[in-house]
Amino acid sequence: MEYDILLRFLASAIVGLVIGFMRRHKAAGLRTFALICFGATVFTIVSIDPRLGAEDPSRGIAQIIAGIGFLGLGVIWKYEGRLTGLTTAAAVWVTASLGIMVGLAFWTEALAATAITMAILYSKEPLVKAKIE
């Protein structure tokens, strides 16, 4: 196994753990985010590996995005007239995209996107919470 791939695996697990730490008390937590990021990285590496006959890596990446959409949908609930879980669902989606970037070895972009994601997640709650009926 190439050391570059091992580095990508480790980096994606760390990125997922960092985001998951912020979300550890939500519907999807530490291990979930680590596994989402790691899984997206693994699938990305498989989809770009020429040994496997990867002719169009964008197809594999598109399938990751579609699959994560269904996973994110599972954490959205309507409870007492309010939608809950939207931020968690969005964080799941973004974490998968970070895993894709790490899998493609877009190191600077992944680091910047992780920092921006953490800044957003650490920001305060909105001043007004909408009530949906």
MARGU-274490 format. One record per residue (C-alpha): residue number from 0; residue in three letters; x, y, z. Coordinates in nm, 4 decimals. Each point is the difference from the previous one (the first is absolute). Layout:
! residues N
@n: NUM, res: ALA, px: X, py: Y, pz: Z
...
//
This chain:
! residues 133
@n: 0, res: MET, px: 0.0000, py: 0.0000, pz: 0.0000
@n: 1, res: GLU, px: 0.1286, py: 0.3433, pz: -0.0846
@n: 2, res: TYR, px: 0.0833, py: 0.2380, pz: 0.2822
@n: 3, res: ASP, px: -0.1858, py: 0.2788, pz: -0.1796
@n: 4, res: ILE, px: -0.3234, py: -0.1955, pz: 0.0265
@n: 5, res: LEU, px: 0.0625, py: -0.0725, pz: 0.3678
@n: 6, res: LEU, px: 0.0545, py: 0.3716, pz: 0.0558
@n: 7, res: ARG, px: -0.3317, py: 0.0757, pz: -0.1719
@n: 8, res: PHE, px: -0.1754, py: -0.2584, pz: 0.2173
@n: 9, res: LEU, px: 0.1438, py: 0.1477, pz: 0.3179
@n: 10, res: ALA, px: -0.0682, py: 0.3595, pz: -0.1059
@n: 11, res: SER, px: -0.3621, py: -0.0745, pz: -0.0853
@n: 12, res: ALA, px: -0.0577, py: -0.1723, pz: 0.3329
@n: 13, res: ILE, px: 0.1480, py: 0.3010, pz: 0.1809
@n: 14, res: VAL, px: -0.2133, py: 0.2468, pz: -0.1973
@n: 15, res: GLY, px: -0.3113, py: -0.2035, pz: 0.0783
@n: 16, res: LEU, px: 0.0919, py: -0.0231, pz: 0.3679
@n: 17, res: VAL, px: 0.0562, py: 0.3754, pz: 0.0222
@n: 18, res: ILE, px: -0.3420, py: 0.0751, pz: -0.1467
@n: 19, res: GLY, px: -0.1636, py: -0.2820, pz: 0.1944
@n: 20, res: PHE, px: 0.1391, py: 0.1360, pz: 0.3253
@n: 21, res: MET, px: -0.2061, py: 0.3151, pz: -0.0496
@n: 22, res: ARG, px: -0.3108, py: -0.2060, pz: -0.0799
@n: 23, res: ARG, px: 0.0503, py: -0.2691, pz: 0.2668
@n: 24, res: HIS, px: -0.3276, py: 0.0812, pz: 0.1795
@n: 25, res: LYS, px: -0.2120, py: -0.0007, pz: -0.3157
@n: 26, res: ALA, px: -0.1737, py: -0.2716, pz: -0.2040
@n: 27, res: ALA, px: 0.3272, py: -0.0790, pz: -0.1772
@n: 28, res: GLY, px: 0.3115, py: 0.0207, pz: 0.2145
@n: 29, res: LEU, px: 0.3706, py: -0.0607, pz: 0.0195
@n: 30, res: ARG, px: 0.0247, py: -0.3492, pz: -0.1496
@n: 31, res: THR, px: -0.2666, py: 0.0685, pz: -0.2610
@n: 32, res: PHE, px: 0.1812, py: 0.3013, pz: -0.1414
@n: 33, res: ALA, px: 0.3354, py: -0.1780, pz: 0.0081
@n: 34, res: LEU, px: -0.1472, py: -0.2928, pz: -0.1913
@n: 35, res: ILE, px: -0.1761, py: 0.2241, pz: -0.2525
@n: 36, res: CYS, px: 0.3205, py: 0.1877, pz: -0.0794
@n: 37, res: PHE, px: 0.2086, py: -0.3186, pz: -0.0063
@n: 38, res: GLY, px: -0.2535, py: -0.1835, pz: -0.2168
@n: 39, res: ALA, px: -0.0148, py: 0.2846, pz: -0.2509
@n: 40, res: THR, px: 0.3793, py: -0.0065, pz: -0.0198
@n: 41, res: VAL, px: 0.0096, py: -0.3768, pz: -0.0551
@n: 42, res: PHE, px: -0.2646, py: 0.0131, pz: -0.2726
@n: 43, res: THR, px: 0.1765, py: 0.2933, pz: -0.1654
@n: 44, res: ILE, px: 0.3351, py: -0.1796, pz: -0.0051
@n: 45, res: VAL, px: -0.1645, py: -0.3105, pz: -0.1429
@n: 46, res: SER, px: -0.1745, py: 0.2044, pz: -0.2681
@n: 47, res: ILE, px: 0.3250, py: 0.1637, pz: -0.1165
@n: 48, res: ASP, px: 0.2255, py: -0.3070, pz: 0.0230
@n: 49, res: PRO, px: 0.1182, py: -0.0947, pz: -0.3512
@n: 50, res: ARG, px: 0.0657, py: -0.3587, pz: 0.1156
@n: 51, res: LEU, px: -0.3754, py: -0.0406, pz: 0.0291
@n: 52, res: GLY, px: -0.0648, py: 0.1338, pz: -0.3487
@n: 53, res: ALA, px: -0.1369, py: 0.3341, pz: 0.1167
@n: 54, res: GLU, px: -0.0900, py: 0.1779, pz: -0.3211
@n: 55, res: ASP, px: -0.2238, py: 0.2724, pz: 0.1411
@n: 56, res: PRO, px: 0.0720, py: 0.0849, pz: 0.3661
@n: 57, res: SER, px: -0.2814, py: 0.2540, pz: 0.0069
@n: 58, res: ARG, px: -0.2543, py: -0.2833, pz: -0.0117
@n: 59, res: GLY, px: 0.1217, py: -0.1459, pz: 0.3269
@n: 60, res: ILE, px: 0.0082, py: 0.3407, pz: 0.1636
@n: 61, res: ALA, px: -0.3537, py: 0.0726, pz: -0.1211
@n: 62, res: GLN, px: -0.1185, py: -0.3220, pz: 0.1634
@n: 63, res: ILE, px: 0.1573, py: 0.1033, pz: 0.3304
@n: 64, res: ILE, px: -0.1860, py: 0.3296, pz: -0.0144
@n: 65, res: ALA, px: -0.3319, py: -0.1689, pz: -0.0794
@n: 66, res: GLY, px: 0.0425, py: -0.2595, pz: 0.2749
@n: 67, res: ILE, px: 0.0905, py: 0.2579, pz: 0.2603
@n: 68, res: GLY, px: -0.3158, py: 0.1914, pz: -0.0865
@n: 69, res: PHE, px: -0.2049, py: -0.2961, pz: 0.1175
@n: 70, res: LEU, px: 0.2068, py: -0.0329, pz: 0.3159
@n: 71, res: GLY, px: -0.0456, py: 0.3685, pz: 0.0774
@n: 72, res: LEU, px: -0.3740, py: -0.0284, pz: -0.0542
@n: 73, res: GLY, px: -0.0132, py: -0.2540, pz: 0.2808
@n: 74, res: VAL, px: 0.0931, py: 0.2606, pz: 0.2623
@n: 75, res: ILE, px: -0.2644, py: 0.2572, pz: -0.0993
@n: 76, res: TRP, px: -0.3188, py: -0.0141, pz: 0.2062
@n: 77, res: LYS, px: -0.3119, py: 0.2107, pz: 0.0368
@n: 78, res: TYR, px: -0.0741, py: 0.0300, pz: 0.3706
@n: 79, res: GLU, px: -0.2722, py: 0.2185, pz: 0.1508
@n: 80, res: GLY, px: -0.0173, py: 0.2184, pz: -0.3083
@n: 81, res: ARG, px: 0.3761, py: 0.0451, pz: -0.0274
@n: 82, res: LEU, px: 0.2505, py: -0.1597, pz: -0.2293
@n: 83, res: THR, px: 0.2985, py: -0.1388, pz: 0.1865
@n: 84, res: GLY, px: 0.3214, py: -0.1532, pz: -0.1218
@n: 85, res: LEU, px: 0.0587, py: 0.2290, pz: -0.2976
@n: 86, res: THR, px: 0.3420, py: 0.1117, pz: 0.1212
@n: 87, res: THR, px: 0.0989, py: -0.3596, pz: 0.0722
@n: 88, res: ALA, px: -0.1142, py: -0.1065, pz: -0.3467
@n: 89, res: ALA, px: 0.1975, py: 0.2842, pz: -0.1576
@n: 90, res: ALA, px: 0.3045, py: -0.0904, pz: 0.2095
@n: 91, res: VAL, px: -0.0274, py: -0.3630, pz: -0.1191
@n: 92, res: TRP, px: -0.0073, py: 0.1225, pz: -0.3602
@n: 93, res: VAL, px: 0.2961, py: 0.2339, pz: 0.0454
@n: 94, res: THR, px: 0.2000, py: -0.2657, pz: 0.1847
@n: 95, res: ALA, px: -0.0415, py: -0.2381, pz: -0.2926
@n: 96, res: SER, px: 0.1226, py: 0.2726, pz: -0.2355
@n: 97, res: LEU, px: 0.3045, py: 0.0479, pz: 0.2225
@n: 98, res: GLY, px: 0.0645, py: -0.3728, pz: -0.0207
@n: 99, res: ILE, px: -0.0148, py: 0.0243, pz: -0.3791
@n: 100, res: MET, px: 0.2518, py: 0.2858, pz: 0.0020
@n: 101, res: VAL, px: 0.2360, py: -0.1962, pz: 0.2230
@n: 102, res: GLY, px: -0.0426, py: -0.3045, pz: -0.2238
@n: 103, res: LEU, px: 0.1012, py: 0.2130, pz: -0.2983
@n: 104, res: ALA, px: 0.2971, py: 0.1372, pz: 0.2005
@n: 105, res: PHE, px: -0.1263, py: 0.3589, pz: -0.0160
@n: 106, res: TRP, px: 0.1808, py: 0.0725, pz: 0.3253
@n: 107, res: THR, px: -0.0141, py: 0.3802, pz: 0.0097
@n: 108, res: GLU, px: -0.3617, py: 0.0091, pz: -0.1098
@n: 109, res: ALA, px: -0.1007, py: -0.2663, pz: 0.2525
@n: 110, res: LEU, px: 0.1753, py: 0.1830, pz: 0.2823
@n: 111, res: ALA, px: -0.1620, py: 0.3316, pz: -0.0914
@n: 112, res: ALA, px: -0.3449, py: -0.1568, pz: -0.0398
@n: 113, res: THR, px: 0.0354, py: -0.1798, pz: 0.3346
@n: 114, res: ALA, px: 0.0922, py: 0.3271, pz: 0.1723
@n: 115, res: ILE, px: -0.2978, py: 0.1777, pz: -0.1568
@n: 116, res: THR, px: -0.2319, py: -0.2859, pz: 0.0960
@n: 117, res: MET, px: 0.1184, py: 0.0119, pz: 0.3593
@n: 118, res: ALA, px: -0.0427, py: 0.3781, pz: 0.0115
@n: 119, res: ILE, px: -0.3580, py: -0.0377, pz: -0.1182
@n: 120, res: LEU, px: -0.0774, py: -0.2806, pz: 0.2462
@n: 121, res: TYR, px: 0.1542, py: 0.1914, pz: 0.2910
@n: 122, res: SER, px: -0.1937, py: 0.3161, pz: -0.0848
@n: 123, res: LYS, px: -0.2937, py: 0.0943, pz: 0.2165
@n: 124, res: GLU, px: -0.3523, py: -0.1216, pz: -0.0588
@n: 125, res: PRO, px: -0.2221, py: 0.2202, pz: -0.2194
@n: 126, res: LEU, px: -0.1646, py: 0.2919, pz: 0.1776
@n: 127, res: VAL, px: -0.3476, py: -0.1032, pz: -0.1179
@n: 128, res: LYS, px: -0.1140, py: -0.3597, pz: -0.0363
@n: 129, res: ALA, px: -0.2600, py: -0.0500, pz: -0.2683
@n: 130, res: LYS, px: -0.3127, py: -0.1973, pz: 0.0806
@n: 131, res: ILE, px: -0.1254, py: -0.2147, pz: -0.2857
@n: 132, res: GLU, px: -0.3583, py: -0.1215, pz: -0.0071
//
